[in-house]
């Protein structure tokens, strides 16, 4: 080896050890300035002689070219999902089932209890200790190759430490988004005028599926490992504890607070401690504790159920997080259809590992029902991806001698001052061109499920409104590149790209346009049904209320709303302007006229490889089916993508058919 080669190898080893100490052990021994100096030295050596650049070099964590698509990766051993238990009794029942299969040997070595990380499952393939492939879980058998994205995560070693690892091994684990990093990133996005990410779990999964690794690199993801797979499904370690200890010795970060429990009662106690005391202190999301039979020989004897769920492990799920805090104020905003939405401003409180400052209140009827008053101590809950909700006040903590006044129902729109009307339990602004709903309506019009105008986000629409460039959706099609380029955060190229994206949206079919126009009650399915039945905007506008209600899937409320919308002179004028701008006013023949799924009720969950959620929904609706959000006995089948969660568990429990993306495409005639 040349002197340069020896020095490069020395620097790689030093930097790998320093990164492990910094990110995994939290015990850095190399000062930041010294790390940066050695890193630059390695970069210079590799630049001078590219042959020195190896796959495990720290310099390879960033800088890969964007991919056109994701390749497929077949896991060495299928990545199964866990059955759930929601209390001690259900965990005990799991143990009894295991004993029926393998006998009392199940208890012999006790149990391993590990935190169930709320993130995105991945597999890492190492050959001769070097990371060669990183993939998502996918359908459990085949995932997507996201190696370049995973290389950007500093806690994933590019080379395993030591020399005890097999020549070919697959490490399984979970990529997650630390709460502190997630909050910090969202704060930066707010400052930049960009929309915030909804929650850490979905953001972690979405970050892994970016075609540009540079985007993933900008999101501070982390990783915990928990399993190993070998070719031929060979046994690896004698116990689960030994397996985790070995992973840690290789430099794989292991989630903290794992425990080897002599009895299941000890595992129960640990679960209660984690759920009620430890969980709130963690900087990452967990949704339970995974309890495993400790002896791997017994694990192999127990096997799995139907090739999916291991009999030797159970996910002990935790209850929804609940906390108490003070209700500081009740605010309202105006949605795209004019609906007035109340929400609570709260004294900041930690719930489910996240600081909560705001919570939904749904409507004023609910506020009155619960007798919520500003100044009350209230209970709030937040579980997983659910938006924080106010359960109700804590009556015994209200000042009986000087109680706060009841919450008044607004009689004027908070945005424009117009009168409001009651519709069932909701309030609506009477002004169709209310300032408050205008922004939300244009944002919705440009969204992916509607006209899908790439680059036209919330902040940019707000900027155009403030600059007086637009006042409604029709004005978007008269925006000029030169005028846009004069605004802050715009350049000639970005202005040109946005104008091109707006022009491209003109060819969206009638169903997308109808959905984008924010007609009350008209969602994607109703829009598709109306477009399928009437074919053109003019035919729909001329249709009677009875003709509209006669369409399959269209009820009286939708028929009334559509008739009223087209009866509004301003709305008809808006359609005329859109048509004059060249926006398509018909549904392409055959675009949504098949009946393969007629009468079927479908639920879609997880991340699909080749389809967005909206695209998959459009396929189902276009084939005559109906898409719902929740699984029930009435569900015809569930389409499950990567990282499918509780909906998949419920479907299996109810015996609902589960299919993948490929089968969905086949059923709608697209495969």
NUKOL-318314 format. One record per residue (C-alpha): residue number from 1; chain; x, y, z. Coordinates in Angstrom, 2 decimals. Layout:
N
NUM, A, X, Y, Z
...
***
This chain:
671
1, A, 0.00, 0.00, 0.00
2, A, 1.27, 3.47, -0.87
3, A, 1.87, 6.10, 1.79
4, A, -1.28, 7.93, 0.65
5, A, -3.30, 4.70, 0.80
6, A, -2.06, 3.92, 4.30
7, A, -2.85, 7.44, 5.46
8, A, -6.35, 7.29, 3.93
9, A, -7.02, 3.96, 5.69
10, A, -5.77, 5.45, 8.97
11, A, -8.03, 8.50, 8.58
12, A, -11.08, 6.37, 7.72
13, A, -10.58, 4.29, 10.86
14, A, -10.04, 7.35, 13.05
15, A, -13.09, 9.21, 11.67
16, A, -15.31, 6.14, 11.92
17, A, -14.36, 5.68, 15.58
18, A, -14.87, 9.39, 16.28
19, A, -18.35, 9.37, 14.66
20, A, -19.34, 6.30, 16.70
21, A, -18.20, 7.99, 19.91
22, A, -20.06, 11.19, 19.02
23, A, -23.37, 9.90, 17.64
24, A, -23.80, 6.51, 19.32
25, A, -21.89, 6.59, 22.61
26, A, -22.34, 10.35, 23.22
27, A, -18.74, 10.41, 24.48
28, A, -16.72, 12.35, 21.88
29, A, -12.94, 12.17, 22.30
30, A, -11.95, 14.09, 19.15
31, A, -12.63, 17.87, 19.18
32, A, -14.89, 19.12, 16.37
33, A, -12.15, 21.25, 14.84
34, A, -9.77, 18.28, 14.78
35, A, -12.46, 16.05, 13.22
36, A, -13.07, 18.65, 10.50
37, A, -9.32, 18.94, 9.81
38, A, -8.90, 15.15, 9.43
39, A, -12.07, 14.95, 7.30
40, A, -10.74, 17.59, 4.90
41, A, -7.39, 15.80, 4.73
42, A, -9.16, 12.58, 3.68
43, A, -11.18, 14.50, 1.09
44, A, -7.99, 15.92, -0.41
45, A, -6.36, 12.48, -0.59
46, A, -9.40, 11.02, -2.34
47, A, -9.65, 13.97, -4.71
48, A, -6.00, 13.55, -5.69
49, A, -6.42, 9.79, -6.17
50, A, -10.07, 8.65, -6.66
51, A, -8.94, 5.03, -6.30
52, A, -8.55, 5.71, -2.56
53, A, -12.26, 6.50, -2.23
54, A, -13.89, 3.40, -0.70
55, A, -17.55, 2.60, -0.05
56, A, -17.02, 2.89, 3.72
57, A, -15.31, 6.28, 3.56
58, A, -16.97, 8.94, 5.77
59, A, -16.84, 11.26, 2.75
60, A, -19.48, 9.09, 1.05
61, A, -22.24, 10.02, 3.48
62, A, -23.30, 12.91, 1.24
63, A, -23.08, 13.92, -2.39
64, A, -24.66, 11.06, -4.34
65, A, -26.50, 12.01, -7.54
66, A, -30.32, 12.01, -7.46
67, A, -31.91, 8.70, -8.50
68, A, -34.54, 8.31, -11.22
69, A, -36.35, 5.53, -9.35
70, A, -35.81, 2.93, -6.63
71, A, -34.55, -0.55, -7.43
72, A, -35.99, -3.58, -5.61
73, A, -34.22, -5.58, -2.91
74, A, -35.22, -9.07, -1.77
75, A, -34.52, -9.52, 1.93
76, A, -32.47, -12.54, 2.98
77, A, -35.27, -13.49, 5.36
78, A, -38.75, -11.91, 5.26
79, A, -39.22, -8.94, 7.59
80, A, -42.38, -9.90, 9.45
81, A, -44.73, -7.71, 11.45
82, A, -45.63, -8.16, 15.10
83, A, -48.96, -9.12, 16.64
84, A, -50.23, -6.58, 19.17
85, A, -51.24, -6.86, 22.81
86, A, -52.87, -3.97, 24.63
87, A, -52.65, -5.09, 28.26
88, A, -50.94, -7.62, 30.55
89, A, -53.69, -10.18, 30.05
90, A, -53.18, -10.23, 26.28
91, A, -49.42, -10.67, 26.75
92, A, -50.14, -13.58, 29.14
93, A, -52.41, -15.10, 26.50
94, A, -49.56, -14.83, 23.97
95, A, -47.29, -16.75, 26.37
96, A, -49.92, -19.47, 26.81
97, A, -50.18, -19.88, 23.04
98, A, -46.40, -20.17, 22.78
99, A, -46.32, -22.82, 25.53
100, A, -48.90, -24.88, 23.64
101, A, -46.49, -24.96, 20.68
102, A, -43.10, -25.38, 22.40
103, A, -43.88, -26.33, 26.00
104, A, -42.48, -24.91, 29.25
105, A, -39.11, -24.35, 27.57
106, A, -40.58, -20.96, 26.55
107, A, -39.93, -19.70, 30.10
108, A, -36.50, -21.31, 30.53
109, A, -34.28, -18.33, 29.67
110, A, -36.81, -15.58, 30.33
111, A, -37.71, -12.74, 28.02
112, A, -36.11, -9.77, 26.30
113, A, -37.98, -6.44, 26.56
114, A, -37.04, -3.73, 24.05
115, A, -38.46, -0.31, 23.20
116, A, -40.72, -0.36, 20.13
117, A, -39.37, 2.57, 18.10
118, A, -41.96, 4.54, 16.17
119, A, -40.07, 4.95, 12.90
120, A, -39.41, 3.32, 9.54
121, A, -38.14, -0.28, 9.37
122, A, -35.10, -0.91, 7.17
123, A, -32.53, -3.60, 6.39
124, A, -28.78, -3.04, 5.93
125, A, -26.74, -5.57, 3.95
126, A, -23.02, -5.80, 4.78
127, A, -20.48, -7.81, 2.78
128, A, -17.06, -8.26, 4.35
129, A, -18.14, -5.67, 6.91
130, A, -18.93, -2.92, 4.35
131, A, -22.43, -1.54, 3.79
132, A, -23.46, -2.44, 0.24
133, A, -27.26, -2.18, 0.27
134, A, -29.84, -0.40, 2.40
135, A, -33.52, -1.05, 1.78
136, A, -36.97, -0.25, 3.14
137, A, -39.15, -3.00, 4.60
138, A, -41.50, -2.88, 1.61
139, A, -43.99, -5.72, 1.71
140, A, -41.77, -7.73, 4.06
141, A, -40.22, -9.81, 1.30
142, A, -39.12, -7.12, -1.16
143, A, -38.22, -3.53, -0.32
144, A, -36.83, -0.51, -2.15
145, A, -33.10, 0.20, -2.37
146, A, -32.37, 3.50, -0.62
147, A, -28.67, 2.95, 0.07
148, A, -27.51, 6.47, -0.77
149, A, -30.16, 7.96, 1.51
150, A, -29.22, 5.66, 4.39
151, A, -25.55, 6.53, 3.99
152, A, -26.41, 10.08, 5.08
153, A, -27.53, 8.88, 8.54
154, A, -24.49, 9.25, 10.81
155, A, -25.47, 6.46, 13.24
156, A, -25.46, 3.84, 10.46
157, A, -21.89, 2.50, 10.19
158, A, -20.54, 2.28, 6.66
159, A, -18.16, -0.41, 7.94
160, A, -18.84, -2.75, 10.85
161, A, -16.40, -2.60, 13.72
162, A, -14.31, -5.59, 14.80
163, A, -13.77, -8.82, 12.90
164, A, -16.46, -11.17, 14.29
165, A, -19.15, -10.33, 11.75
166, A, -20.13, -12.85, 9.03
167, A, -19.01, -12.16, 5.47
168, A, -22.64, -11.63, 4.40
169, A, -25.15, -10.32, 6.93
170, A, -28.32, -8.27, 6.98
171, A, -28.94, -5.97, 9.94
172, A, -32.52, -4.89, 10.64
173, A, -33.59, -1.82, 12.52
174, A, -35.62, 1.37, 12.66
175, A, -34.84, 4.83, 11.29
176, A, -36.39, 7.55, 13.44
177, A, -36.56, 11.31, 13.78
178, A, -35.52, 12.64, 17.24
179, A, -38.16, 14.96, 18.69
180, A, -35.66, 17.75, 19.34
181, A, -34.34, 17.61, 15.78
182, A, -37.87, 17.44, 14.38
183, A, -38.98, 20.55, 16.29
184, A, -35.82, 22.40, 15.26
185, A, -36.30, 21.51, 11.59
186, A, -39.94, 22.63, 11.66
187, A, -38.92, 25.93, 13.26
188, A, -36.48, 26.52, 10.40
189, A, -39.17, 25.68, 7.83
190, A, -41.57, 28.16, 9.42
191, A, -38.87, 30.85, 9.31
192, A, -38.29, 30.06, 5.62
193, A, -42.00, 30.23, 4.82
194, A, -42.19, 26.49, 4.10
195, A, -44.94, 24.13, 5.32
196, A, -44.08, 22.16, 8.45
197, A, -43.84, 18.39, 8.61
198, A, -46.81, 16.70, 10.26
199, A, -45.11, 14.18, 12.55
200, A, -41.73, 12.51, 13.13
201, A, -42.72, 9.00, 12.03
202, A, -44.13, 9.90, 8.61
203, A, -41.30, 12.37, 8.06
204, A, -38.72, 9.65, 8.72
205, A, -40.38, 7.28, 6.22
206, A, -40.79, 10.05, 3.65
207, A, -37.19, 11.16, 4.04
208, A, -35.95, 7.69, 3.10
209, A, -37.89, 7.77, -0.18
210, A, -36.40, 11.00, -1.50
211, A, -34.87, 10.58, -4.95
212, A, -32.23, 13.17, -4.03
213, A, -30.00, 11.98, -1.13
214, A, -29.14, 15.62, -0.48
215, A, -32.70, 16.15, 0.78
216, A, -32.36, 13.19, 3.17
217, A, -28.99, 14.50, 4.34
218, A, -30.69, 17.74, 5.41
219, A, -32.95, 15.85, 7.82
220, A, -31.25, 14.72, 11.05
221, A, -32.39, 11.09, 11.09
222, A, -31.01, 8.44, 13.44
223, A, -31.04, 4.63, 13.56
224, A, -31.41, 1.78, 16.07
225, A, -30.71, -1.87, 15.17
226, A, -32.51, -4.87, 16.69
227, A, -32.12, -7.98, 14.51
228, A, -29.80, -9.97, 12.22
229, A, -30.51, -12.19, 9.21
230, A, -28.06, -14.57, 7.55
231, A, -28.24, -16.41, 4.20
232, A, -30.35, -19.52, 4.52
233, A, -31.86, -18.19, 7.76
234, A, -28.98, -19.68, 9.76
235, A, -29.00, -19.26, 13.55
236, A, -26.85, -16.38, 14.74
237, A, -26.77, -16.02, 18.53
238, A, -27.85, -18.15, 21.50
239, A, -30.02, -15.46, 23.04
240, A, -31.63, -12.19, 22.07
241, A, -29.44, -10.37, 24.58
242, A, -26.33, -11.88, 23.02
243, A, -27.55, -10.79, 19.58
244, A, -28.00, -7.18, 20.70
245, A, -24.64, -7.16, 22.49
246, A, -22.99, -8.39, 19.29
247, A, -24.67, -5.70, 17.20
248, A, -23.43, -3.07, 19.65
249, A, -19.89, -4.48, 19.36
250, A, -20.12, -4.07, 15.57
251, A, -20.93, -0.37, 16.04
252, A, -24.68, -0.70, 15.46
253, A, -26.57, 1.62, 17.85
254, A, -29.05, -0.22, 20.07
255, A, -32.09, 1.43, 21.65
256, A, -31.61, 2.16, 25.35
257, A, -33.60, 0.73, 28.26
258, A, -33.65, -2.86, 27.00
259, A, -33.94, -5.45, 29.73
260, A, -33.58, -9.17, 30.10
261, A, -36.46, -10.31, 32.30
262, A, -36.42, -13.60, 34.19
263, A, -40.22, -13.82, 34.16
264, A, -43.08, -12.35, 32.22
265, A, -44.21, -10.57, 35.40
266, A, -40.88, -8.71, 35.35
267, A, -41.51, -7.76, 31.72
268, A, -44.95, -6.42, 32.71
269, A, -43.36, -4.26, 35.40
270, A, -40.81, -2.91, 32.94
271, A, -43.59, -2.12, 30.42
272, A, -45.49, -0.13, 33.05
273, A, -42.33, 1.76, 34.03
274, A, -41.55, 2.64, 30.41
275, A, -45.12, 3.69, 29.59
276, A, -45.85, 5.80, 32.66
277, A, -42.46, 7.16, 33.68
278, A, -39.76, 6.76, 31.05
279, A, -41.66, 7.50, 27.84
280, A, -42.07, 11.23, 28.48
281, A, -38.29, 11.58, 28.99
282, A, -37.28, 10.07, 25.64
283, A, -36.21, 12.19, 22.67
284, A, -37.78, 9.78, 20.18
285, A, -41.17, 8.22, 19.64
286, A, -42.12, 4.79, 20.94
287, A, -45.53, 3.16, 20.76
288, A, -44.90, 0.19, 22.98
289, A, -42.49, -2.45, 24.21
290, A, -41.48, -5.54, 22.21
291, A, -41.34, -8.67, 24.35
292, A, -39.41, -11.60, 22.89
293, A, -38.63, -15.12, 24.02
294, A, -34.98, -14.82, 25.05
295, A, -33.62, -18.13, 23.72
296, A, -33.17, -18.05, 19.95
297, A, -33.42, -21.86, 19.71
298, A, -36.92, -21.60, 21.18
299, A, -37.67, -18.74, 18.81
300, A, -36.87, -21.03, 15.88
301, A, -39.02, -23.81, 17.32
302, A, -41.96, -21.44, 17.70
303, A, -41.60, -20.13, 14.14
304, A, -44.18, -17.74, 12.77
305, A, -47.85, -17.52, 11.82
306, A, -48.44, -17.71, 8.10
307, A, -44.92, -16.50, 7.30
308, A, -45.75, -13.07, 8.72
309, A, -45.95, -12.78, 12.51
310, A, -43.38, -14.46, 14.75
311, A, -44.92, -16.53, 17.56
312, A, -41.91, -15.72, 19.74
313, A, -42.48, -11.95, 19.96
314, A, -45.36, -9.63, 20.82
315, A, -45.76, -5.84, 20.66
316, A, -47.09, -4.60, 24.00
317, A, -48.79, -1.41, 22.77
318, A, -49.21, 1.62, 25.03
319, A, -52.38, 3.59, 25.66
320, A, -52.87, 7.07, 24.22
321, A, -50.94, 9.73, 26.07
322, A, -53.01, 12.06, 28.22
323, A, -51.87, 15.21, 29.98
324, A, -53.34, 18.17, 31.85
325, A, -52.70, 21.81, 31.02
326, A, -54.42, 25.21, 31.00
327, A, -56.66, 26.41, 28.16
328, A, -55.26, 29.86, 27.40
329, A, -57.52, 30.89, 24.53
330, A, -59.98, 29.67, 21.91
331, A, -59.13, 30.89, 18.41
332, A, -60.87, 30.33, 15.09
333, A, -59.78, 30.10, 11.49
334, A, -61.76, 29.94, 8.26
335, A, -61.38, 26.91, 6.01
336, A, -61.58, 26.70, 2.21
337, A, -65.35, 26.06, 2.20
338, A, -66.02, 28.87, 4.68
339, A, -66.26, 26.57, 7.69
340, A, -65.26, 28.33, 10.91
341, A, -62.93, 26.02, 12.85
342, A, -62.23, 26.62, 16.54
343, A, -58.94, 25.49, 18.05
344, A, -57.38, 25.69, 21.50
345, A, -54.24, 27.55, 22.51
346, A, -52.74, 25.71, 25.46
347, A, -50.11, 26.28, 28.07
348, A, -47.24, 24.21, 26.54
349, A, -47.19, 20.64, 27.83
350, A, -45.30, 17.45, 26.95
351, A, -47.55, 14.75, 25.47
352, A, -46.23, 11.64, 23.78
353, A, -42.74, 13.11, 23.71
354, A, -43.81, 16.29, 21.91
355, A, -44.54, 19.76, 23.25
356, A, -48.18, 20.55, 22.50
357, A, -49.34, 24.17, 22.28
358, A, -52.47, 23.85, 20.15
359, A, -55.28, 21.30, 19.88
360, A, -58.38, 20.83, 17.76
361, A, -61.82, 21.67, 19.16
362, A, -63.85, 20.51, 16.11
363, A, -66.87, 22.83, 16.47
364, A, -68.68, 25.13, 18.90
365, A, -71.35, 22.55, 19.69
366, A, -68.61, 20.33, 21.08
367, A, -67.20, 23.24, 23.08
368, A, -70.63, 23.81, 24.62
369, A, -71.16, 20.07, 25.17
370, A, -67.92, 19.79, 27.10
371, A, -68.40, 23.20, 28.74
372, A, -64.87, 24.28, 27.84
373, A, -63.93, 27.72, 29.14
374, A, -60.82, 29.83, 28.74
375, A, -58.78, 29.50, 31.92
376, A, -59.86, 25.91, 32.60
377, A, -57.44, 23.10, 33.37
378, A, -58.16, 20.62, 30.59
379, A, -57.16, 17.09, 29.67
380, A, -55.60, 16.57, 26.24
381, A, -54.62, 13.43, 24.43
382, A, -52.22, 12.65, 21.64
383, A, -51.56, 9.15, 20.31
384, A, -49.18, 8.52, 17.44
385, A, -50.13, 10.59, 14.39
386, A, -53.39, 11.89, 15.84
387, A, -53.73, 15.67, 16.13
388, A, -53.89, 16.65, 19.83
389, A, -57.46, 16.83, 21.08
390, A, -59.05, 18.37, 24.16
391, A, -60.88, 15.61, 26.05
392, A, -62.59, 18.01, 28.42
393, A, -62.13, 20.21, 31.50
394, A, -61.06, 18.95, 34.91
395, A, -64.13, 20.15, 36.87
396, A, -62.58, 19.87, 40.31
397, A, -59.81, 22.26, 39.25
398, A, -62.18, 25.04, 38.12
399, A, -62.46, 27.95, 40.55
400, A, -65.99, 27.40, 41.92
401, A, -66.10, 30.86, 43.52
402, A, -65.05, 32.71, 40.38
403, A, -65.56, 30.41, 37.37
404, A, -64.56, 31.61, 33.89
405, A, -67.48, 32.72, 31.68
406, A, -68.94, 30.23, 29.17
407, A, -67.49, 30.35, 25.66
408, A, -69.50, 32.56, 23.33
409, A, -70.43, 31.36, 19.84
410, A, -69.30, 33.91, 17.20
411, A, -72.01, 35.51, 15.09
412, A, -69.60, 37.21, 12.69
413, A, -66.82, 35.74, 10.59
414, A, -63.49, 36.45, 12.32
415, A, -61.80, 37.01, 8.93
416, A, -64.19, 39.33, 7.08
417, A, -66.89, 40.31, 9.59
418, A, -69.72, 38.82, 7.52
419, A, -72.65, 37.01, 9.10
420, A, -72.29, 33.31, 9.84
421, A, -74.85, 30.56, 9.35
422, A, -75.43, 27.30, 11.24
423, A, -75.30, 24.04, 9.29
424, A, -75.85, 21.04, 11.50
425, A, -73.09, 21.42, 14.13
426, A, -70.85, 23.72, 12.11
427, A, -70.65, 27.44, 11.42
428, A, -70.00, 28.88, 7.95
429, A, -69.14, 32.35, 6.70
430, A, -71.87, 33.69, 4.39
431, A, -69.34, 35.51, 2.20
432, A, -68.22, 33.28, -0.69
433, A, -65.21, 35.54, -1.25
434, A, -64.14, 35.80, 2.38
435, A, -60.50, 36.79, 2.86
436, A, -59.99, 33.95, 5.33
437, A, -61.18, 31.12, 3.10
438, A, -59.58, 32.54, -0.04
439, A, -56.04, 31.50, 0.93
440, A, -57.09, 28.00, 1.98
441, A, -59.17, 27.56, -1.17
442, A, -56.26, 28.44, -3.47
443, A, -53.90, 26.20, -1.49
444, A, -56.37, 23.34, -1.92
445, A, -56.79, 24.07, -5.64
446, A, -53.02, 23.70, -6.14
447, A, -52.68, 20.58, -3.97
448, A, -51.66, 17.15, -5.27
449, A, -55.14, 15.65, -5.10
450, A, -56.57, 18.54, -7.11
451, A, -54.67, 20.47, -9.83
452, A, -51.26, 19.33, -8.56
453, A, -49.30, 22.52, -9.30
454, A, -45.71, 21.68, -8.42
455, A, -43.96, 24.40, -6.41
456, A, -47.10, 26.39, -5.57
457, A, -47.03, 26.01, -1.81
458, A, -48.81, 27.78, 1.04
459, A, -46.12, 30.43, 1.52
460, A, -45.98, 31.34, -2.18
461, A, -49.75, 31.65, -2.48
462, A, -49.79, 33.88, 0.59
463, A, -47.01, 35.96, -1.01
464, A, -49.00, 36.36, -4.26
465, A, -52.12, 37.42, -2.35
466, A, -50.19, 40.00, -0.33
467, A, -48.58, 41.36, -3.50
468, A, -51.99, 41.71, -5.16
469, A, -51.08, 39.34, -8.00
470, A, -54.05, 37.03, -7.42
471, A, -57.43, 37.14, -5.75
472, A, -58.84, 33.73, -6.77
473, A, -57.83, 30.51, -8.51
474, A, -58.49, 31.84, -12.02
475, A, -55.85, 34.55, -11.50
476, A, -53.17, 31.85, -11.20
477, A, -53.33, 31.29, -14.95
478, A, -52.50, 34.90, -15.74
479, A, -49.37, 35.06, -13.58
480, A, -46.33, 36.25, -15.55
481, A, -42.78, 35.05, -15.10
482, A, -41.27, 38.56, -15.10
483, A, -43.60, 39.81, -12.36
484, A, -43.10, 36.74, -10.17
485, A, -39.31, 37.04, -10.48
486, A, -39.41, 40.46, -8.75
487, A, -40.73, 38.93, -5.52
488, A, -38.56, 37.87, -2.58
489, A, -37.16, 34.30, -2.69
490, A, -37.79, 34.07, -6.44
491, A, -35.31, 34.00, -9.31
492, A, -35.83, 33.83, -13.07
493, A, -35.51, 30.04, -13.13
494, A, -37.89, 29.36, -10.23
495, A, -40.43, 31.83, -11.63
496, A, -40.22, 30.15, -15.05
497, A, -40.66, 26.68, -13.50
498, A, -43.72, 27.78, -11.55
499, A, -45.40, 29.36, -14.60
500, A, -44.71, 26.14, -16.53
501, A, -46.23, 24.03, -13.71
502, A, -49.36, 26.21, -13.69
503, A, -49.67, 25.86, -17.46
504, A, -49.28, 22.07, -17.23
505, A, -52.11, 21.88, -14.70
506, A, -54.57, 23.11, -17.32
507, A, -54.70, 19.57, -18.70
508, A, -55.93, 17.98, -15.48
509, A, -59.26, 16.19, -16.05
510, A, -62.62, 17.56, -14.94
511, A, -62.67, 15.32, -11.86
512, A, -59.53, 16.99, -10.50
513, A, -60.85, 20.48, -11.31
514, A, -64.18, 19.82, -9.56
515, A, -62.38, 18.60, -6.45
516, A, -60.07, 21.63, -6.56
517, A, -62.91, 24.16, -6.64
518, A, -63.77, 23.55, -2.95
519, A, -67.46, 22.87, -3.57
520, A, -68.95, 21.98, -0.21
521, A, -69.17, 18.20, 0.39
522, A, -67.51, 17.38, -2.97
523, A, -64.48, 15.23, -2.21
524, A, -62.39, 13.20, -4.63
525, A, -64.89, 10.36, -4.94
526, A, -67.88, 12.64, -5.52
527, A, -65.91, 14.70, -8.04
528, A, -64.93, 11.55, -9.95
529, A, -68.52, 10.26, -9.92
530, A, -69.89, 13.56, -11.24
531, A, -67.22, 13.84, -13.93
532, A, -67.83, 10.23, -14.95
533, A, -71.60, 10.78, -15.24
534, A, -71.78, 14.21, -16.91
535, A, -68.50, 14.30, -18.84
536, A, -68.25, 18.09, -19.17
537, A, -68.49, 21.11, -16.88
538, A, -71.28, 22.63, -18.96
539, A, -73.37, 19.45, -18.71
540, A, -72.93, 19.35, -14.94
541, A, -73.78, 23.05, -14.61
542, A, -77.00, 22.52, -16.59
543, A, -78.05, 19.42, -14.64
544, A, -81.01, 19.58, -12.27
545, A, -80.72, 18.75, -8.61
546, A, -82.57, 15.45, -9.16
547, A, -80.25, 14.47, -12.02
548, A, -77.23, 15.12, -9.82
549, A, -78.67, 13.14, -6.90
550, A, -79.41, 10.20, -9.20
551, A, -75.66, 9.65, -9.67
552, A, -74.43, 6.61, -7.73
553, A, -72.67, 7.76, -4.56
554, A, -74.17, 11.28, -4.61
555, A, -76.55, 12.08, -1.75
556, A, -78.94, 14.98, -1.11
557, A, -76.35, 17.15, 0.67
558, A, -73.91, 16.95, -2.26
559, A, -76.67, 17.50, -4.81
560, A, -77.87, 20.60, -2.93
561, A, -74.33, 21.92, -2.62
562, A, -73.45, 21.43, -6.31
563, A, -76.75, 22.97, -7.46
564, A, -76.26, 25.95, -5.15
565, A, -72.65, 26.42, -6.28
566, A, -73.55, 26.56, -9.97
567, A, -76.50, 28.80, -9.11
568, A, -74.11, 31.42, -7.76
569, A, -73.36, 34.04, -10.43
570, A, -69.83, 34.63, -9.11
571, A, -69.01, 30.93, -9.31
572, A, -70.30, 30.66, -12.87
573, A, -68.14, 33.66, -13.77
574, A, -65.15, 31.92, -12.17
575, A, -65.73, 28.84, -14.35
576, A, -65.99, 31.08, -17.46
577, A, -62.63, 32.69, -16.63
578, A, -61.00, 29.29, -16.05
579, A, -62.30, 28.04, -19.38
580, A, -61.05, 31.20, -21.13
581, A, -57.62, 30.56, -19.58
582, A, -57.52, 27.16, -21.29
583, A, -58.31, 24.96, -18.29
584, A, -59.73, 21.63, -19.37
585, A, -63.48, 21.29, -18.78
586, A, -64.08, 17.62, -19.59
587, A, -63.25, 14.13, -18.40
588, A, -61.17, 12.12, -20.91
589, A, -63.06, 9.18, -22.35
590, A, -62.18, 6.07, -20.35
591, A, -60.36, 8.02, -17.65
592, A, -62.73, 6.96, -14.92
593, A, -65.30, 4.70, -16.50
594, A, -64.32, 1.14, -15.52
595, A, -66.33, -0.92, -13.04
596, A, -63.85, -3.53, -11.84
597, A, -64.29, -2.42, -8.24
598, A, -67.96, -1.45, -8.39
599, A, -69.49, -1.79, -4.93
600, A, -66.10, -2.40, -3.26
601, A, -65.00, -0.49, -0.17
602, A, -61.23, -0.10, 0.00
603, A, -58.77, 1.16, 2.62
604, A, -55.23, 2.23, 1.66
605, A, -52.43, 2.29, 4.24
606, A, -48.64, 2.58, 4.31
607, A, -46.31, 3.93, 1.63
608, A, -46.77, 2.50, -1.86
609, A, -43.72, 2.10, -4.08
610, A, -44.99, 3.49, -7.37
611, A, -48.18, 5.34, -6.48
612, A, -48.94, 8.31, -4.26
613, A, -51.88, 7.89, -1.88
614, A, -53.94, 10.22, -4.07
615, A, -53.07, 8.29, -7.25
616, A, -54.06, 4.99, -5.62
617, A, -57.31, 6.50, -4.41
618, A, -58.03, 7.83, -7.90
619, A, -57.52, 4.33, -9.37
620, A, -60.01, 2.82, -6.93
621, A, -62.60, 5.54, -7.47
622, A, -62.06, 5.41, -11.24
623, A, -62.80, 1.69, -11.16
624, A, -66.08, 2.30, -9.36
625, A, -64.87, 1.62, -5.82
626, A, -65.06, 3.66, -2.65
627, A, -62.08, 4.58, -0.44
628, A, -62.55, 4.97, 3.32
629, A, -60.11, 5.80, 6.10
630, A, -61.01, 3.12, 8.63
631, A, -61.06, -0.67, 8.50
632, A, -64.29, -2.47, 9.40
633, A, -66.11, -5.68, 8.55
634, A, -67.58, -3.80, 5.59
635, A, -64.11, -3.27, 4.07
636, A, -63.73, -5.32, 0.87
637, A, -59.94, -5.30, 0.99
638, A, -57.01, -3.29, 2.31
639, A, -54.10, -2.13, 0.11
640, A, -50.97, -2.28, 2.30
641, A, -47.72, -0.51, 1.45
642, A, -44.46, -0.18, 3.37
643, A, -44.72, 0.73, 7.06
644, A, -48.39, -0.24, 7.26
645, A, -49.45, 0.11, 10.88
646, A, -52.58, -0.39, 12.98
647, A, -54.94, -0.56, 9.98
648, A, -53.10, -3.65, 8.75
649, A, -53.32, -5.21, 12.22
650, A, -57.05, -4.53, 12.39
651, A, -57.64, -5.92, 8.88
652, A, -55.94, -9.17, 9.84
653, A, -57.89, -9.37, 13.07
654, A, -61.18, -8.94, 11.18
655, A, -60.19, -11.32, 8.40
656, A, -60.26, -8.57, 5.77
657, A, -58.33, -9.41, 2.58
658, A, -54.95, -7.65, 2.34
659, A, -53.35, -6.99, -1.05
660, A, -50.27, -5.10, -2.24
661, A, -49.82, -2.38, -4.85
662, A, -49.17, -4.83, -7.69
663, A, -52.45, -6.65, -7.01
664, A, -54.35, -3.35, -6.91
665, A, -52.97, -2.44, -10.34
666, A, -53.99, -5.85, -11.65
667, A, -57.52, -5.52, -10.32
668, A, -58.08, -2.13, -11.95
669, A, -56.61, -3.31, -15.24
670, A, -53.37, -1.32, -15.03
671, A, -50.93, -4.22, -14.77
***
